[in-house]
Amino acid sequence: MRPIVTVEMIKAKLQKSLKFSLLVIFALAGNIKLAAQESHKIGGGYAVTGQITQTGYTCEIYNAANGLPTSDANFILGSSDGYVWICGYAGVIRYDGSVFERLPPENGLTSGRVLFEDSRHRIWVGTNDNGVVVIDGEKKHHYTFRDGLPSSSIRIFAEDLEGNIFIGTTSGLAYVDSRGQLIPLSDEVLDDERILKLDSDSRGNIYGQTKNGLIFSITDCKVLKNLFQRRTWNGKNHNYNGRSSYSRQFVFWYRIEYCLLWWIW
């Protein structure tokens, strides 16, 4: 005798099959999404932090004992052509994945504190005591205090949308325009400051930080006027911005050692 199949039984079976199919679809979609997210992640850094699943990594220390010409390094840069650049007090080294090549100390390339690649794929080397060296293929150009650098000790670079390269030194700022001319960027406050950080936003504005905790910005190759004014708080001098670029009155007070940020509208 055949079992009786009711409409309710058929509905229940279809619902069960549908739920299983949906679970399979969701599982496949999750795997596809995960694979898509991981497809652009390449390198041991993603593996060691667990951002790539089921992937191992290796770690190797490079020093003077296994190919690196020196164990001294201040900065490292991966350029767009695949080279790895390393600079230190002993000079500048370029690595192609197999060989470490120490660049000859000519045209001012005696040391390195910072490296930067600009939009024209030139490598800018900020030396510790000999200005700036720009490496453009086989050509090198050396900028020194004789050209207008406020200091021979360089700390940081940044580029705006016009191709101007801003240089942070231990005694203020300068920039090199798109024609290669070095122009000092004097400011009564920043001329005595050690510039530690420069960065640009999507509109080409440059923002910077000094060793003493001052924050500044550069627009159209000009430091904002009256950006810092002296005020006393708890018996110490501090700096704040008394007016915004949107003509709204506010106080911006920032001091790194206290880790405070005040906005008063």
C-alpha positions as CSV (number, residue, x, y, z in Angstrom):
1,M,0.0,0.0,0.0
2,R,1.5,3.3,-1.0
3,P,1.9,6.0,1.7
4,I,-0.5,8.9,1.5
5,V,1.2,12.1,0.5
6,T,-0.6,15.2,1.5
7,V,-0.2,18.8,0.4
8,E,1.2,19.7,3.9
9,M,3.9,17.1,3.5
10,I,4.9,18.4,0.1
11,K,5.0,22.0,1.4
12,A,7.2,20.9,4.4
13,K,9.6,19.1,2.1
14,L,9.9,22.1,-0.2
15,Q,10.5,24.4,2.7
16,K,13.2,22.2,4.0
17,S,14.9,22.0,0.6
18,L,14.6,25.7,0.2
19,K,16.2,26.4,3.6
20,F,19.1,24.1,2.7
21,S,19.6,25.7,-0.7
22,L,19.6,29.2,0.9
23,L,22.2,28.0,3.5
24,V,24.4,26.7,0.6
25,I,24.0,30.0,-1.3
26,F,24.9,32.1,1.8
27,A,27.9,29.9,2.5
28,L,29.2,30.2,-1.1
29,A,28.6,34.0,-1.0
30,G,30.5,34.3,2.2
31,N,33.4,32.3,0.8
32,I,33.4,34.4,-2.4
33,K,33.3,37.6,-0.5
34,L,36.2,36.4,1.8
35,A,38.2,35.4,-1.3
36,A,37.6,38.8,-2.9
37,Q,38.7,40.6,0.2
38,E,41.8,38.6,0.4
39,S,42.7,38.6,-3.3
40,H,44.3,42.1,-3.1
41,K,46.2,41.3,0.1
42,I,49.8,40.2,-0.8
43,G,52.7,39.9,1.6
44,G,53.9,38.5,4.8
45,G,52.5,41.4,6.8
46,Y,48.9,40.3,6.0
47,A,49.8,36.8,6.9
48,V,51.4,37.5,10.2
49,T,48.5,39.6,11.3
50,G,46.0,36.9,10.4
51,Q,44.4,39.0,7.6
52,I,45.0,36.2,5.1
53,T,43.6,32.8,6.1
54,Q,45.5,29.5,5.8
55,T,48.7,31.3,4.7
56,G,52.1,31.1,6.3
57,Y,55.0,33.5,6.3
58,T,58.8,33.6,6.9
59,C,60.9,36.2,8.7
60,E,64.5,37.1,7.9
61,I,66.8,39.6,9.5
62,Y,69.1,41.4,7.1
63,N,72.3,42.9,8.5
64,A,76.0,43.1,7.7
65,A,76.4,39.4,8.2
66,N,74.1,38.2,5.4
67,G,74.4,40.7,2.5
68,L,73.4,44.1,3.8
69,P,76.4,46.4,3.5
70,T,75.7,47.9,6.9
71,S,73.6,47.2,10.0
72,D,72.6,50.8,10.2
73,A,69.2,51.9,8.9
74,N,67.1,55.0,9.5
75,F,64.4,54.7,6.8
76,I,63.0,52.1,4.3
77,L,61.0,52.8,1.1
78,G,59.5,50.5,-1.5
79,S,59.5,52.4,-4.8
80,S,57.0,51.9,-7.7
81,D,59.6,50.1,-9.8
82,G,60.0,47.3,-7.3
83,Y,63.2,48.4,-5.6
84,V,63.6,48.6,-1.8
85,W,65.5,51.6,-0.7
86,I,67.3,51.7,2.7
87,C,69.1,54.7,4.1
88,G,71.3,55.3,7.1
89,Y,74.2,57.2,8.4
90,A,76.5,55.1,6.3
91,G,74.7,56.0,3.0
92,V,71.9,54.7,0.7
93,I,71.3,51.1,-0.3
94,R,69.1,49.8,-3.1
95,Y,67.8,46.2,-3.0
96,D,66.3,44.4,-6.1
97,G,65.2,41.3,-4.2
98,S,68.6,39.5,-4.7
99,V,71.4,42.0,-4.3
100,F,72.0,44.9,-2.0
101,E,73.6,47.7,-3.9
102,R,75.3,50.5,-2.0
103,L,75.1,53.8,-4.0
104,P,78.4,55.6,-4.3
105,P,78.7,58.7,-2.0
106,E,78.8,61.2,-4.8
107,N,76.7,64.3,-5.4
108,G,76.1,64.7,-1.7
109,L,74.8,61.1,-1.1
110,T,76.8,60.7,2.1
111,S,74.0,59.7,4.5
112,G,70.2,59.2,4.7
113,R,67.6,60.1,7.3
114,V,64.4,59.9,5.1
115,L,63.3,58.7,1.6
116,F,60.5,59.9,-0.6
117,E,59.1,59.0,-4.0
118,D,57.3,61.8,-5.8
119,S,54.7,61.6,-8.6
120,R,57.4,61.6,-11.2
121,H,59.0,58.5,-9.6
122,R,62.0,60.4,-8.5
123,I,63.6,59.4,-5.2
124,W,64.3,62.1,-2.7
125,V,67.0,61.5,-0.1
126,G,67.1,63.7,3.0
127,T,70.6,63.5,4.4
128,N,71.6,64.0,8.1
129,D,74.0,66.8,7.4
130,N,74.3,67.4,3.7
131,G,71.0,68.6,2.4
132,V,68.8,66.9,-0.2
133,V,69.8,64.6,-3.1
134,V,67.2,63.8,-5.9
135,I,67.8,60.6,-7.8
136,D,66.1,60.6,-11.2
137,G,67.2,57.5,-13.0
138,E,71.0,57.8,-13.5
139,K,70.9,61.6,-12.7
140,K,71.4,63.1,-9.3
141,H,70.8,66.7,-8.1
142,H,72.1,68.0,-4.8
143,Y,70.4,70.8,-2.9
144,T,72.3,72.5,0.0
145,F,72.1,75.5,2.2
146,R,73.8,77.4,-0.6
147,D,70.6,76.9,-2.7
148,G,68.4,78.2,0.2
149,L,67.8,75.2,2.5
150,P,67.3,76.5,6.0
151,S,69.2,73.5,7.4
152,S,71.4,70.8,6.0
153,S,69.7,68.2,8.2
154,I,66.5,66.9,6.6
155,R,63.7,65.1,8.3
156,I,60.6,64.7,6.0
157,F,59.1,65.3,2.5
158,A,55.6,65.8,1.1
159,E,54.2,66.8,-2.3
160,D,51.2,68.9,-3.3
161,L,49.0,68.6,-6.4
162,E,51.1,71.0,-8.3
163,G,54.2,68.9,-8.0
164,N,55.9,71.1,-5.4
165,I,58.1,69.0,-3.0
166,F,58.1,70.4,0.6
167,I,61.1,69.7,2.7
168,G,61.1,69.6,6.5
169,T,64.4,70.4,8.1
170,T,65.7,70.9,11.7
171,S,65.3,74.6,11.2
172,G,62.1,75.2,9.3
173,L,60.7,74.6,5.8
174,A,61.5,75.0,2.1
175,Y,60.1,73.6,-1.2
176,V,61.3,72.7,-4.7
177,D,58.9,73.7,-7.4
178,S,58.1,71.8,-10.6
179,R,60.9,73.5,-12.4
180,G,63.5,72.4,-9.8
181,Q,64.0,75.7,-8.1
182,L,64.4,75.6,-4.3
183,I,62.5,78.2,-2.5
184,P,62.7,78.9,1.3
185,L,59.4,78.9,3.1
186,S,60.1,81.3,6.0
187,D,57.7,81.6,8.9
188,E,58.6,83.5,12.1
189,V,57.4,80.6,14.3
190,L,58.5,77.6,12.2
191,D,61.9,78.9,11.3
192,D,63.1,77.9,14.8
193,E,61.2,74.5,14.8
194,R,62.4,71.0,13.9
195,I,59.9,69.7,11.4
196,L,59.2,66.0,12.0
197,K,56.1,65.2,9.9
198,L,54.6,66.4,6.7
199,D,51.6,64.9,4.9
200,S,49.2,66.0,2.1
201,D,45.4,65.6,1.8
202,S,43.3,64.9,-1.3
203,R,43.1,68.7,-2.1
204,G,46.9,69.1,-2.0
205,N,47.1,70.9,1.3
206,I,50.1,70.1,3.4
207,Y,49.9,69.5,7.1
208,G,52.9,69.3,9.5
209,Q,54.0,68.7,13.0
210,T,57.1,70.0,14.8
211,K,59.2,68.4,17.6
212,N,57.6,70.9,20.1
213,G,54.1,69.8,19.2
214,L,53.1,72.6,16.9
215,I,50.6,71.7,14.1
216,F,50.5,73.8,10.9
217,S,49.2,73.7,7.4
218,I,50.5,74.9,4.0
219,T,48.1,76.0,1.2
220,D,49.3,77.4,-2.2
221,C,52.9,77.2,-0.9
222,K,52.1,79.5,2.0
223,V,51.9,78.8,5.8
224,L,48.6,80.0,7.2
225,K,49.0,83.5,8.7
226,N,48.6,83.9,12.5
227,L,48.4,80.1,12.8
228,F,50.0,80.1,16.2
229,Q,49.8,82.6,19.0
230,R,51.3,82.3,22.4
231,R,49.1,81.8,25.4
232,T,50.0,80.8,29.0
233,W,48.3,77.9,30.7
234,N,49.6,76.5,34.1
235,G,52.6,78.8,33.9
236,K,53.7,77.5,30.5
237,N,53.5,78.8,27.0
238,H,51.2,77.0,24.6
239,N,50.0,77.6,21.0
240,Y,46.5,77.8,19.6
241,N,44.8,78.9,16.4
242,G,42.4,81.8,17.1
243,R,40.5,81.7,13.8
244,S,39.4,79.1,11.3
245,S,39.5,79.4,7.5
246,Y,35.7,79.3,7.5
247,S,35.4,82.6,9.6
248,R,34.0,80.7,12.5
249,Q,35.4,81.6,15.9
250,F,37.0,78.7,17.7
251,V,40.0,77.8,19.7
252,F,42.3,75.0,18.6
253,W,44.7,74.0,21.3
254,Y,47.1,71.1,20.9
255,R,50.1,69.9,22.8
256,I,51.6,66.5,22.2
257,E,53.1,66.0,25.7
258,Y,49.6,66.5,27.3
259,C,47.7,64.6,24.6
260,L,44.8,67.1,24.7
261,L,42.7,68.4,21.8
262,W,40.2,71.2,22.5
263,W,37.6,72.6,20.0
264,I,35.5,75.5,21.3
265,W,32.8,76.7,18.8
